[in-house]
Every structure is written in C-alpha cells, then in structure tokens.
C-alpha cells in the first residue's frame, strides 16, 4: 500500500481504518485533542480544515463527495438534542464553524449579517463533526494538503510497525508441529 493509493482505493482506506490496533497506536502517536462528547473525541469541520491547512469549503466538498464513506467511518451531522448538548458544552469553541458558507449541508443556520456569534449559534440547526476514524479517513482522501500527505505516511508507518509486531509475537512452528484436521462430509 503506497501513500497515494490511499487517495484512490476505498478498500485500502477501509482496511487501514478497520485495524483497531493501528488506530490505537495512531491515537497515541498523534496526541490529537478534540472535543470529548458522548465518550468519543470529535472534531468540527473548522478544526479539520485548520489541521490540514485547507479551506472549510474544501472539507465540505470532500464531505459531499465522499459522504457514504465518511458516514460509515464516523462522520456525523448533529441535530436536535444531541446538537443542543454539544453546543452547551462547546458553543464558545465552534464559532469558527459558523463563519463559512451557510448554505452547506453539514451546517445549517439562518444567516443574518447583524447577528453576533451567540445569536447565530442559538440558531444553528445542524453541525457536521468527525470522530477520530472519520478524521483519518479525511486525511486519506485529501489531495490538496501537505499535512494530509504527511499524516498518510505516518499512518502507513504505524500500520507496518503494527503488522511487524504481530509477526514477531507469533511463535515459530515447524510444519511437523502443525496438525491438520479433516472435516467429514
């Protein structure tokens, strides 16, 4: 699996994201702090855009183009009571998410130029957020970001190290020691 293959192959991306041991190693290695909500760490679209040094519109475009894959890997659009709870905890930290084109599907707030951030936050009807898996998924999708390219390299190194550790931990057995069981028809 080569760094650029992750941009092109959904199967390779999913294989990496299904490796829980590698994901835990990545979580520790990267040390990313997000917003802890409902026993998981979340990142807003603005945080993801800032991390990868791309525009929020770029993140929105990828979310729209790869919505099925991102949703499968933990991207969510918070609405209703969950959004209210999220805003109660992190309202003062998500103002930058309100400063984007409000016509995007992952953020829905009535836009009035004379509203301040608190008023706009109160009118927020939905907000897209990434969990750690969806964040890594976005890193594998983004072509425009040097940070994403670097992170893909780190991800591949950690996956290879994890696989190597598993191979080292498996005891050596010779062919003579292996038992073959035949199942009757």
C-alpha positions in Angstrom: 0.0 0.0 0.0 1.6 3.2 -1.1 0.8 6.7 0.2 -1.0 7.8 -3.0 -3.0 4.5 -3.1 -5.0 5.7 -0.1 -6.3 8.6 -2.2 -7.5 6.2 -4.8 -8.6 3.0 -3.2 -11.5 2.8 -0.8 -10.6 -0.8 0.0 -7.1 0.2 1.2 -8.5 3.1 3.2 -11.1 0.9 4.9 -8.5 -1.9 5.6 -6.4 0.7 7.5 -9.4 2.1 9.3 -10.5 -1.4 10.3 -7.2 -2.1 12.1 -8.1 -1.2 15.7 -4.5 -1.9 17.0 -3.1 0.6 14.4 -5.8 3.1 15.2 -5.0 3.0 18.9 -1.3 3.4 18.1 -2.1 6.4 15.8 -4.3 7.9 18.5 -1.4 7.8 21.0 1.3 8.8 18.4 -0.7 11.8 17.1 -1.9 13.0 20.5 -4.7 15.0 18.9 -7.1 16.7 21.3 -10.6 17.3 20.1 -13.9 17.8 21.8 -14.8 14.9 24.1 -18.5 14.3 23.7 -20.5 11.1 24.4 -17.4 9.1 25.2 -15.6 9.9 21.9 -13.3 12.6 20.6 -14.8 14.8 17.9 -13.5 17.5 15.5 -15.6 20.1 13.8 -15.2 20.9 10.2 -13.3 24.1 11.0 -10.9 22.1 13.2 -10.3 19.6 10.5 -9.8 22.3 7.9 -7.3 24.1 10.2 -5.4 20.9 10.9 -5.0 20.1 7.2 -4.4 23.8 6.2 -7.2 23.7 3.7 -10.4 25.8 3.4 -13.6 24.8 5.1 -15.1 24.7 1.6 -12.6 22.0 0.7 -13.7 19.9 3.7 -17.3 20.5 2.8 -16.7 19.4 -0.8 -15.0 16.2 0.3 -17.8 15.5 2.8 -20.3 15.9 0.0 -18.3 13.8 -2.5 -17.5 11.0 0.0 -20.4 11.2 2.3 -21.2 7.5 2.4 -17.6 6.5 3.2 -17.2 9.3 5.8 -20.6 8.5 7.5 -19.6 4.8 7.6 -16.4 5.8 9.4 -18.0 8.0 12.0 -18.7 11.4 10.4 -22.0 12.7 11.9 -24.3 15.6 11.4 -25.5 16.6 14.9 -29.1 17.7 15.1 -31.8 18.1 17.8 -31.0 17.3 21.4 -27.5 16.0 20.6 -26.7 19.3 18.9 -28.1 21.2 21.8 -25.9 19.2 24.2 -22.9 19.7 22.0 -23.5 23.5 21.8 -24.0 23.6 25.6 -20.5 22.0 26.1 -18.6 23.6 23.3 -20.5 26.6 22.0 -17.7 29.0 22.6 -15.3 26.8 20.6 -17.3 26.3 17.5 -17.8 29.9 16.4 -15.4 29.4 13.5 -17.7 26.8 12.1 -20.3 29.5 11.8 -18.1 31.7 9.6 -18.4 29.5 6.5 -20.8 29.5 3.6 -24.0 28.7 5.5 -25.6 27.0 2.5 -23.5 23.9 3.0 -25.4 20.8 4.1 -23.3 20.0 7.2 -24.1 23.3 8.9 -27.4 24.9 8.9 -28.0 28.3 10.5 -30.1 31.2 9.4 -27.7 33.9 8.2 -28.3 37.4 9.3 -25.4 39.9 9.0 -26.4 41.8 12.1 -26.4 38.7 14.4 -23.4 38.1 16.7 -21.9 34.7 17.1 -24.0 33.8 20.2 -27.2 34.6 18.2 -26.0 32.6 15.2 -25.0 29.7 17.5 -28.5 29.7 19.0 -30.0 29.4 15.5 -27.7 26.6 14.5 -29.8 23.6 13.3 -27.1 21.1 12.4 -23.3 20.7 12.6 -21.0 18.2 10.9 -18.4 16.5 13.2 -15.7 14.0 12.6 -14.7 11.3 15.1 -11.1 10.0 15.0 -11.7 7.4 12.3 -13.5 9.9 10.1 -10.7 12.4 10.7 -8.2 9.8 9.5 -10.5 8.9 6.6 -10.4 12.6 5.5 -6.6 12.5 5.7 -6.5 9.7 3.3 -8.9 11.4 0.9 -7.4 14.9 0.8 -5.1 15.6 -2.2 -4.6 19.3 -1.6 -3.0 19.1 1.8 0.7 18.6 2.6 -0.3 17.8 6.2 -2.7 15.1 5.0 0.1 13.6 2.8 2.5 13.6 5.8 -0.2 12.0 8.0 -0.8 9.3 5.4 2.9 8.5 5.6 2.8 8.3 9.4 -0.3 6.1 9.2 1.3 3.7 6.8 4.5 3.5 9.0 2.4 2.8 12.1 0.4 0.1 10.3 3.5 -1.6 9.0 5.1 -1.4 12.5 1.9 -2.9 14.0 1.9 -5.7 11.5 5.6 -6.4 12.1 5.0 -6.6 15.9 2.2 -9.1 15.3 4.5 -11.3 13.2 7.3 -11.2 15.8 4.8 -12.2 18.6 3.6 -15.3 16.7 5.6 -18.3 17.8 7.6 -20.1 15.2 6.1 -23.5 14.4 7.5 -26.1 12.0 5.4 -28.0 9.5 5.9 -31.1 11.7 4.2 -29.4 14.6 1.1 -28.3 12.7 -1.8 -30.6 12.9 -4.2 -31.0 10.1 -7.8 -31.7 10.8 -10.1 -33.1 8.2 -13.8 -32.4 8.3 -16.1 -35.3 7.4 -18.5 -34.7 4.6 
